[in-house]
Amino acid sequence: MVLLVQGGPEYYPVMDSPIPVIDDLAKTVLVTGSAGHLGEALMRVLPQHGYDVRGIDVLPSPFTTAVGSVSDRRFVRRSLEGMSAVVHAATLHKPHVATHSRQDFVDTNVTGTLNLLEEAVAAGVRTFVFTSTTSVYSGRIAEASGVTSWITEAVAPRPKNVYGLTKIAAEDFCELFHRKFGLPCLVLRTSRFFLDPDDDPAVRAAYSDANVKANEFLYRRVDIEDVVSAHLLALERAPAIGFGRYIISGTTPFHSSDVAQLAVNAPEVVERYVPGVREIYRRLGWTMFPAIDRVYVNDHARHELGWRPRFDFTRVVASIGEGADHRSDLARTIGFKGYHADAFADGIYPVE
C-alpha cells in the first residue's frame, strides 16, 4: 500500500513500510539528473523516508542543488562530499540520439558514470544504484521481427543505437567496480515510465495516447511511482546483494507459453487473462495492439529485491472502466517534461 504524505502544496506517495537505514550517514544520497522525470521523483520521495538528498543536473530546477555535468570530474568530486549513497539517473536518452553526437553519449553516459564510480570509491560511498534501461534489448527485439521476445535478465542485451550501447558500457563499469573495489552496485533496467507521446507517427495516428500507454502496461511500461519504490529497495538491499541487474517493468499477466499466440493474436490472449477488457475498450473506442513484440519480465526484481509494483494492466483497466485516472499521483505531479528546447515538425523529438 502507498500512503500519501503532505509535502507543501502537493501530496507525495511513500511506502507504508519505511526503508530502514543504519545510521545518519546512511541517509545521505546524491541523486544525479535531478531535473529529469525520475530525478525529480526521487528528490520528492526520498526525504519522505528520512534521506538527506543532494540533487545535481546540467539544468537548474527546484530539485537541483548544484548545476553541473557528471562528465566534469571536479564537479562530481565536490558533489560527493558527505554522501554515503549514489542514485545515478542522469543520462542522455533515446530522444537525444538524433540531436546529439555519439561522443556526447560517451561523455555523459560512460565517462560520467566512470567519474561517479571512481570518486564514489575515493569518498567511501557505501551504495551505488544505476538507472539503466530495457532499451539495451532493442536490437535483439528488432532482429526477431514477427516473434514475441520473452525478456528476462538471462537474455543477452543487444542495443540498436548509441543510447543502449553506452548504457551497457556503464552497467559493465558498475560490475567492474563491485568486483575490484567491493562497491555494492545494483543496476535497474527500467521500461517506459515517461508520459510523452509515442515517437512512432503511425502509432500516434492509429491509437490515442491513453490507449497506447494502457496497452503498454501489458509488456513494456511501468508507473514512475513503482520505479521509485524499486530504487528505494535497491538502496536498502545493495550492501547485502553486492551486484545485480534487474528489469523494472509492470508485472505482465502473460506466461512464456503465450509468446507464439502474442505474435499473431494478442487481443485473444489479453481477453483470456483479463476478462471484460474487450467491452471496456469498445466503450472507450480503444483498440488492443494486434501483436506484441516483446514482454519484459520482472520476476527477478520481485523475488530478490522484494519489489511489489502496484500498477499493472489489470489495475489500469479497472481504473479506466470506472472513469478514473489510472496514473499514480506522483506520475501526474511530475507530468511531461520533454527533452529538447526546440519544437519539431513531426513528433516531440526527431527519430534517427
C-alpha positions in Angstrom: 0.0 0.0 0.0 1.1 3.6 -0.7 0.3 6.4 1.7 0.0 10.0 0.7 2.1 12.3 2.8 1.6 16.0 2.6 4.6 18.0 1.5 3.9 21.6 1.0 1.1 22.2 -1.5 1.3 18.7 -3.1 1.0 15.1 -2.0 3.9 12.7 -2.4 3.5 8.9 -2.4 5.6 7.0 0.1 5.6 3.3 1.0 3.8 2.4 4.2 6.9 0.4 5.4 9.8 2.9 5.6 13.1 1.7 4.3 15.3 1.0 7.3 18.6 2.9 7.5 21.7 2.0 9.5 22.7 5.5 10.8 22.6 9.1 9.9 25.4 8.8 7.4 23.5 6.2 5.5 20.7 8.7 4.9 22.8 10.9 2.6 22.1 10.3 -1.1 23.4 12.0 -4.2 20.8 12.0 -7.0 22.1 12.7 -10.5 19.7 14.0 -13.1 17.5 15.7 -10.5 15.7 17.9 -13.1 14.5 14.9 -15.1 11.4 12.8 -14.6 12.9 10.2 -12.4 15.4 12.5 -10.7 12.6 14.8 -9.6 10.5 11.9 -8.4 13.4 10.6 -6.3 14.1 14.1 -4.9 10.5 14.3 -3.9 10.1 10.9 -2.3 13.5 10.1 -0.7 13.2 12.7 2.0 9.8 11.2 3.0 11.9 8.1 4.0 14.4 10.1 6.1 17.0 10.5 3.4 19.1 13.7 3.2 19.3 14.3 -0.6 21.5 16.4 -2.9 20.5 16.7 -6.5 22.7 17.6 -9.4 21.9 18.2 -13.1 23.0 20.2 -16.1 19.7 22.1 -15.8 18.6 24.3 -12.9 15.3 23.2 -11.3 13.6 23.4 -7.9 15.1 19.9 -7.2 18.7 20.7 -8.3 21.1 21.5 -5.5 24.0 22.2 -7.8 24.2 22.7 -11.6 26.9 20.8 -13.4 27.7 17.8 -15.5 28.7 14.3 -14.4 31.4 14.4 -17.1 33.1 17.1 -15.0 35.2 15.1 -12.5 35.9 18.1 -10.2 32.2 18.8 -10.0 31.4 15.2 -9.2 34.1 15.1 -6.5 32.6 18.2 -4.8 29.1 16.8 -5.1 30.0 13.5 -3.4 31.3 15.2 -0.2 29.4 13.7 2.7 27.4 11.3 0.6 27.0 7.6 1.5 25.0 6.6 -1.5 24.5 7.5 -5.1 21.4 7.1 -7.3 22.7 7.7 -10.8 19.7 8.6 -13.0 21.4 11.3 -15.2 21.7 10.2 -18.8 21.3 11.2 -22.4 18.2 9.3 -23.6 16.9 7.8 -26.8 15.2 11.2 -27.7 18.8 12.6 -27.9 20.1 10.1 -30.4 19.2 12.3 -33.5 20.3 15.6 -31.9 23.5 14.7 -30.0 26.7 13.1 -31.2 28.0 9.7 -30.3 30.8 11.4 -28.4 28.1 13.3 -26.3 26.6 10.0 -25.3 30.0 8.6 -24.4 30.9 11.7 -22.4 27.7 11.7 -20.4 26.6 8.1 -20.1 30.0 6.3 -20.0 32.6 8.9 -18.7 30.1 10.4 -16.4 29.3 7.0 -14.8 33.0 6.3 -14.6 33.7 9.6 -12.8 30.9 8.9 -10.3 32.2 5.4 -9.6 35.8 6.4 -9.2 35.0 9.3 -7.0 32.5 7.3 -5.0 35.2 4.8 -4.2 37.5 7.5 -3.2 34.8 9.2 -1.0 33.9 5.9 0.8 30.4 5.7 -0.7 28.6 2.6 0.5 25.9 2.1 -2.1 25.6 2.8 -5.9 22.3 2.4 -7.7 22.5 2.8 -11.5 19.4 3.6 -13.6 19.6 1.7 -16.9 17.0 0.9 -19.5 15.3 -2.0 -21.2 16.4 -0.3 -24.4 19.6 -2.4 -24.0 17.5 -5.2 -25.6 16.1 -3.2 -28.5 18.5 -4.6 -31.2 17.6 -8.1 -30.3 13.9 -7.4 -30.5 14.3 -5.6 -33.8 16.1 -8.7 -35.2 13.3 -11.0 -34.1 10.6 -9.4 -36.3 7.3 -11.3 -36.2 8.3 -13.1 -33.0 7.4 -12.2 -29.4 10.6 -12.0 -27.3 10.3 -13.1 -23.7 12.9 -10.9 -22.0 14.5 -11.7 -18.7 17.9 -10.8 -17.3 19.2 -14.1 -18.7 18.7 -12.7 -22.2 21.9 -11.1 -23.5 21.5 -7.4 -24.3 21.9 -6.2 -27.9 21.4 -2.5 -28.3 20.5 -0.9 -31.6 21.8 2.6 -31.1 24.4 4.6 -29.1 22.0 5.1 -26.2 21.7 1.4 -25.4 25.3 0.8 -26.2 26.5 3.4 -23.7 24.1 2.2 -21.0 25.5 -1.3 -21.3 29.1 0.1 -21.0 28.1 2.0 -17.9 26.5 -1.2 -16.4 29.7 -3.1 -17.0 31.7 -0.4 -15.3 29.4 -0.8 -12.3 30.0 -4.5 -12.2 33.8 -4.0 -12.5 33.8 -1.6 -9.6 31.9 -4.1 -7.5 34.4 -6.8 -8.3 37.5 -4.7 -8.0 36.6 -2.4 -5.1 33.7 -4.2 -3.4 31.4 -1.2 -4.1 27.8 -2.5 -3.9 26.2 -1.7 -7.2 22.7 -2.5 -8.4 21.5 -1.9 -11.9 17.8 -1.2 -12.6 16.8 -1.6 -16.2 13.6 0.4 -16.3 11.0 0.2 -19.0 8.9 3.1 -20.2 7.6 5.4 -17.4 7.6 8.8 -19.2 4.3 10.4 -20.2 5.4 11.9 -23.6 3.6 10.6 -26.7 4.9 7.7 -28.7 7.7 8.5 -31.1 6.2 6.5 -34.0 3.9 8.6 -36.1 2.0 5.5 -37.3 1.2 4.6 -33.7 0.1 8.1 -32.8 -2.2 8.1 -35.8 -3.8 4.8 -35.1 -4.2 5.0 -31.3 -5.0 7.7 -28.7 -2.1 8.3 -26.3 -4.0 6.9 -23.3 -4.8 3.8 -25.4 -1.1 3.3 -26.2 0.0 3.6 -22.6 -2.7 1.3 -21.3 -1.7 -1.4 -23.8 2.0 -1.0 -22.9 1.3 -1.9 -19.3 0.9 -5.5 -20.6 4.5 -5.8 -21.6 6.8 -2.6 -21.6 5.5 0.1 -19.2 5.8 0.9 -15.5 4.4 3.7 -13.4 7.1 6.1 -12.1 5.9 5.5 -8.5 6.9 1.9 -8.9 10.2 2.9 -10.4 10.9 5.0 -7.3 9.9 2.1 -5.0 12.4 -0.1 -6.8 15.2 2.4 -6.3 14.3 2.7 -2.6 14.6 -1.1 -2.3 17.9 -1.1 -4.2 19.4 1.5 -1.8 18.4 -0.8 1.1 19.4 -4.1 -0.4 22.6 -3.3 -2.3 25.1 -3.9 0.5 23.7 -7.4 1.1 23.4 -8.3 -2.6 26.6 -6.7 -3.9 25.9 -6.6 -7.6 22.8 -7.4 -9.6 20.8 -6.4 -12.7 17.0 -6.1 -12.6 14.3 -5.5 -15.1 11.9 -2.9 -13.7 8.6 -3.1 -15.6 5.0 -3.5 -14.7 4.0 -7.1 -13.9 2.8 -8.8 -17.1 -0.2 -11.2 -16.9 1.4 -13.4 -19.6 3.4 -16.5 -19.4 6.3 -17.6 -21.6 4.0 -20.2 -23.2 1.9 -17.4 -24.7 4.6 -16.0 -26.9 3.6 -17.8 -30.1 0.0 -16.5 -29.9 1.0 -13.0 -28.8 2.9 -12.6 -32.0 -0.2 -13.2 -34.1 -3.3 -12.6 -32.0 -2.6 -10.5 -28.9 -6.2 -9.4 -28.2 -7.3 -13.0 -27.7 -4.5 -13.7 -25.2 -5.3 -10.5 -23.3 -9.0 -11.3 -23.1 -8.2 -14.7 -21.6 -6.2 -13.1 -18.7 -8.3 -10.0 -18.3 -11.9 -11.0 -19.0 -14.1 -8.0 -19.9 -11.3 -5.8 -21.3 -12.8 -6.1 -24.7 -16.0 -4.4 -23.6 -14.2 -1.7 -21.8 -12.1 -0.9 -24.8 -15.2 -0.9 -27.1 -16.8 1.6 -24.8 -13.8 3.8 -24.9 -13.3 3.4 -28.7 -9.9 1.9 -27.9 -8.0 -1.0 -29.7 -5.6 -3.6 -28.4 -2.4 -4.0 -30.4 -2.8 -6.9 -32.8 0.6 -8.3 -31.9 3.1 -7.7 -29.1 6.8 -8.0 -30.0 8.3 -8.3 -26.5 7.4 -8.9 -22.9 9.7 -7.6 -20.1 9.6 -9.9 -17.1 10.1 -8.5 -13.6 10.3 -11.8 -11.7 13.9 -11.3 -10.6 13.3 -7.9 -9.1 10.2 -9.1 -7.3 11.9 -12.2 -5.9 15.4 -10.7 -5.0 14.6 -7.1 -4.2 11.1 -7.9 -2.8 9.7 -5.3 -5.2 5.9 -5.1 -5.4 4.8 -2.9 -8.2 1.3 -1.6 -7.7 0.4 -0.6 -11.2 -0.3 -3.2 -13.8 -2.6 -3.7 -16.8 -5.4 -5.1 -14.6 -5.4 -2.1 -12.3 -5.2 0.3 -15.2 -8.2 -1.2 -16.9 -10.2 -1.3 -13.7 -9.5 2.4 -13.1 -10.3 3.3 -16.7 -13.5 1.3 -16.5 -14.6 3.4 -13.5 -13.7 6.6 -15.3 -10.7 7.3 -13.1 -7.2 8.4 -14.0 -5.0 5.2 -13.8 -1.8 7.1 -13.2 -0.2 7.5 -9.8 -0.3 10.8 -8.0 3.4 11.0 -8.5 3.2 10.5 -12.2 0.6 13.2 -12.5 2.7 15.6 -10.4 5.9 15.0 -12.5 4.0 15.3 -15.8 5.7 15.6 -19.1 9.0 17.5 -19.3 10.2 17.0 -22.8 13.8 16.5 -23.9 14.6 19.5 -26.2 14.2 23.2 -26.1 13.3 23.2 -29.8 10.0 22.2 -31.4 10.0 19.6 -34.2 7.6 19.3 -37.2 6.9 15.6 -36.8 6.5 14.5 -33.2 8.0 15.6 -29.9 11.6 14.8 -31.0 13.3 13.7 -34.2 13.8 10.0 -34.7 17.1 8.8 -36.1 
